[in-house]
Amino acid sequence: QVQLVESGGGLVQPGGSLRLSCAASGRIFVINTMGWYRQAPGKERELVADITLGGITNYSDSVKGRFTISRDNGKNTVNLQMNSLKPEDTAVYYCFTKALTWGSNARDYWGQGTQVTISS
């Protein structure tokens, strides 16, 4: 019903920057919330940041001040600008959305994930 495709992952040195993008497609009526989770090896998946339809943002304490989330409601995309990257940011980053499709209730959808590696 809704497909999410992430892009922008890669290998970056500590202190560097990376920009993740996610595009949603399908029979979308409205996307309420879009955001990013991440999961490092041996750890639970955690929320990184999200943004509501009205533009209200939410960040985890570990990334606040370094990451910036934004969205384009017309294009159904969400971006995550990551600056001052640290080794502990290394993880698979997953795009998610809570969306309404034509003829169904709100559901959560997930992308396949993109690898972000911070290393010297």
Buried (B, 14 or more C-beta within 10 A) or exposed (E): EBEBBBEBBEEBEEEEEBEBBBBBEEEBEEBEBBBBBBBBEEEEBEBBBBBBEEEEBBBBEBBEEBBBBBBEEEEBBBBBBBBEBEEEBBBBBBBBBBBBBEEEEBEEBBBEBBEBBBEE
